[in-house]
Amino acid sequence: MRLPRSSAGWTIAVFGVLALLMGALGLLWPEAQLRMLGFEVPQSRAAGDYTGTFLTASSMASFNMGVYYLLATATEWRPFYRFTVFFRLVTFTVFTIAVLADVAPGRFFTVALWEGLGAVATAVALRWDARRPPAPPTTTHGDRSVIVDGVVPPAGADR
C-alpha cells in the first residue's frame, strides 16, 4: 500500500485505519467495544434484544468504511476527501444530538468529537494542499531521479 501523498490523504488514512481497527474490534470482541463507548454490557440479554446483531452490522460497516478510506488514500481520490468532510460533520451533529437527548451515553460524545475534528482536519488539509505549489512530476531512471520534462538533476541531488 502506498503512503498518502498529501496532508488531506494523511487525515483520510488515519481515519481509515482506525475505522478498520474499530470494526475488527467490534466483530472480534463486541463487549470491549460496547464498554469503550460507555454502553452497559449485561450478563445476559432479554429475548428480542438485538444489540449483538446491530453491533455486528455496524462493526462490519466500520471495517468496510476503513477499507474504502484506505483505497481513497492509495488512489489520492480528492473528490472523496471533500465528500467526507460534509458527511462527517453531519455524523458529528447526529451523534451530538443523540448524547444531548439522552439517547446515547455521555462517553459516546467522543465518537461525535472524533467525527467533527476529523472533518475539520480534512477540510483544513484540503485547503492547505490547494495552496501548496505542485511538485514537478518525477520518475526514477536507474539510481537517479529524472524530471519528466527531460531536465536531469545533478548527480547526488536526490540523496
N, C-alpha and C positions, 0 to 999 in steps of 0.2 A: 504494500500500500504506500502511496506517495504521501509525503508530509504536505501540509497545507502551504499554499503559495501566496497567501495574503493574510492580513490581520483578520478580516472577516472569516476567512477559511478556518483560522485557528479557533474562533469562537464557535463556529458550527461543529468543528471536530471535537472540541471539549464536550459540548452538549451531546453529540452523537455517542461518544464513548460512555458518558455517564448514563444516558438513556438505555444503551445496550446493557451495561452492567446492572442497572436497577431492574431492568426487565428480567435479566437472568436470575437475579436475587429473588424476585417475586415468584418466578417459576420453580426455583430450587428450594427456597426457604421462605415461604409466604408469611409465616408468623413473624420472622425478623423484620420483614418489610412493614407489616402492619404496626408493629411496635415502634419502628423508626418514624412512622408518620403520625404517631400519637393515638392510634386506634387500640381498643381493648382486644385481647385475644383470650376468649373464654376457653375453659377446659373442653366444653362440648358445645355444639351449635344445635339450635332447635330445628325441627323439621321445617322445611321451606326457607331456611337461611342459605342464601346463595352467595355468601361473601367469598367463599373459595372459588366459585365459578367466575364471579366478577373479577377477582384478583388475577386469576389465570388469564382471562381475556385482556385485562388492562396491562398485565406484565408482558404478554406476547406482543401487544400493540407497542409498548415501550421498546421492547427488544427490536422489533421491526423498524420502528422510527429511528433508532440508533443506527441501524444499517443504512437507512435512507440518507440520514445526515452524513454519514461517513462516505457514502457514494457521491453525494453532492460535493463534499470536500475534495475527494480524489479527482473529480472532473472540473473543479472550480466553477460550479454551476451557480453563478451570481444571481440570476433571477430567483432561484430557490432561496438563497440567503435573504433577499429582500422580502419574499413571501413569508418567511418565518417570523420576521420582525412583527408584522401586524398580528398574526395569529398567536404568537407567544404573548403579546400584550392582551389579547382577548382572553387567553388562558389565565393570565395574571388576574384580570378583572373578575372572571367567573370564580376562581378559587378563593380570592379575597372575599367576595360576597358570600361564598359558602361558609367561610370561617366566621364572618361578622353576623350571619344569620343563624349561627349555631348548628349548621348542618354538618360541619366538619370540626374536628378538634383544633384548638389554637395552634398546635405544632404543625398542622397542615399548611399554615401560612408560609412556612419555609419553602414549600413547593411553589406557592404563588410568587414568593420573592425570587426564587431561582429563575422562574419563567420571566418575570419582569426585568430583572437585572440582565439576564441573558439576551433579551430582546434589545435592551438599551445598548449593551456591549456590542452586539452585532450591528446595530444601526450606526453607532459611533465608528466602528471599524470599517464599515462600508464607506462612510464619509471620508475617513482618513485615507483609505485606499484610493478613493476617487481623486484625492488631491495630490497624491504622490505621482511623480513623473514615472512613466512606464520604463521599465528596464529594457535595454535592447535585447532582442531575441538572440540566443546563442545556441550553438551546438558544439559537441566535442569532436575533435579530429585528432586521433592519437592521444597524446598526453597534453594537448593544448586546446584552449577554448578558441573558437573562431566565431567572429561576429557574422551573422548571416549575410549581411550586405558585402562581405568579402574582405573587410579590414581585419587583419590578423594582429592581435595584441602582441607586444614584445615578449620574448621568452621570459618565463618566470613571473609574468604579470598575474597569472592565475594562481599563484602559490601563496 
